[in-house]
Amino acid sequence: MMTTANRVKLSTMMFLEFFIWGAWFVTLGTFLEKNLHASGPEIGSVFSTQSWGAIIAPFIIGLIADRYFNAEKILGILHIVGAILMYQMYQSAEVSTFYPYVLGYMVLYMPTLALVNSVAFNQMGDPEKEFSSIRVWGTIGWIVAGLAISYIFHWDSPDAVGDGLLRNTFMMTAVASLVLGLFSFTLPKTPPKGSSNEKVNVSELLGLHALKLLKDKNFAIFFISSILICIPLAFYYQNAHPFLTDTGIENPTGKMTIGQISEVLFLLLLPVFFKKFGFKRTILVGMLAWAIRYAFFAYGNGSELSFLLILGIAAHGICYDFFFVSGQIYTNSKAGDRYKSSAQGLITLATYGVGMLIGFKIAGIISEAYKLGEASHDWRMIWLIPAGIAAVVFLLFAVLFRDERVKSPETV
């Protein structure tokens, strides 16, 4: 049974882990455009470092964390080095000097997402019941970061952005990263599960063993759809904050936390919806939500139609949970015990790696193509294009995917 002290430590770990991500990543697009004067393709390249980090992460976990060192110690080292890189990002005055640091940072940060889970699971007797109460503190951390930027420090106000104060998000993140790095050495010991003498299996690290599942037509359609739906997802990460800033929405970072609150609420509703309507309808609702939210963004504005923008942000819970979480459940049911870990690794590689890498590239090109001078964009077109992509993926999945029974989750 987990002790109260360990529960507090693990909750604090999750809070800081996602506070760190939310403290700089949400406002990154606005900072790059307004303060570093980056072009659309340059912004896309910076955001794509997340994808490169996701692709490289399995090697760091599989080759080092699972074989040689305690997970909590690697977590500490990665965050301390990350704090140094984040400080260098704070100091950077041009995209050319900023990019190497953000690439290095993402290569180190993305593996920590798996490491915090490993540390947490190692202390749990019943992860299905215990994990959600620990993991929710991560979402709270992300929300607190956004609220602090908007309502405490006001770094995202038009005057503050013009004065370059948005740069302070990197300093705040560097401090939080250093704190988590040092705190990690106090976490419960999580020894490596593999042996240093084991032969390295690259295909297993990347989840390539699960490629056999693609022989199943339904899984293949789901796999391709997962990659394609990440293209519109990349538009949200890259463009939502600059868009809200340009349209004159006050406290855009704080308002974007509505998306995380929505994510928590719809996560609770997902098992009920999944059980009543089945996997295909659930995932189709998630896909359709992407198209609808971007239509809201395309036709909303910062004045009388600002409610459409808020609805678009609030739809994040449906978009993310109904597609990605239900997709994880589907993958788990198709893989069976033998390929369970490999299959989840493969889907992560396909979505956050390949899919979003393509998405950020396209988003950067589209953003540049519809740029109106130095200060504005044709945001309607920038949002209608990913809305169209999501609608096409919705139609392809609706027509090609054959409905099948998937065991509904008691807990997600």
Secondary structure as GFF3:
##gff-version 3
##sequence-region A 1 412
A	DSSP	alpha_helix	4	24	.	.	.	ID=ss1
A	DSSP	alpha_helix	28	34	.	.	.	ID=ss2
A	DSSP	alpha_helix	40	47	.	.	.	ID=ss3
A	DSSP	alpha_helix	49	60	.	.	.	ID=ss4
A	DSSP	pi_helix	61	65	.	.	.	ID=ss5
A	DSSP	alpha_helix	71	91	.	.	.	ID=ss6
A	DSSP	alpha_helix	95	121	.	.	.	ID=ss7
A	DSSP	alpha_helix	127	147	.	.	.	ID=ss8
A	DSSP	pi_helix	148	152	.	.	.	ID=ss9
A	DSSP	alpha_helix	158	162	.	.	.	ID=ss10
A	DSSP	three_ten_helix	165	167	.	.	.	ID=ss11
A	DSSP	alpha_helix	168	184	.	.	.	ID=ss12
A	DSSP	alpha_helix	202	205	.	.	.	ID=ss13
A	DSSP	three_ten_helix	208	215	.	.	.	ID=ss14
A	DSSP	alpha_helix	217	246	.	.	.	ID=ss15
A	DSSP	alpha_helix	252	256	.	.	.	ID=ss16
A	DSSP	alpha_helix	258	299	.	.	.	ID=ss17
A	DSSP	alpha_helix	306	314	.	.	.	ID=ss18
A	DSSP	alpha_helix	316	320	.	.	.	ID=ss19
A	DSSP	pi_helix	321	325	.	.	.	ID=ss20
A	DSSP	alpha_helix	326	348	.	.	.	ID=ss21
A	DSSP	pi_helix	349	355	.	.	.	ID=ss22
A	DSSP	alpha_helix	356	369	.	.	.	ID=ss23
A	DSSP	beta_strand	371	372	.	.	.	ID=ss24
A	DSSP	beta_strand	376	377	.	.	.	ID=ss25
A	DSSP	alpha_helix	379	400	.	.	.	ID=ss26
###
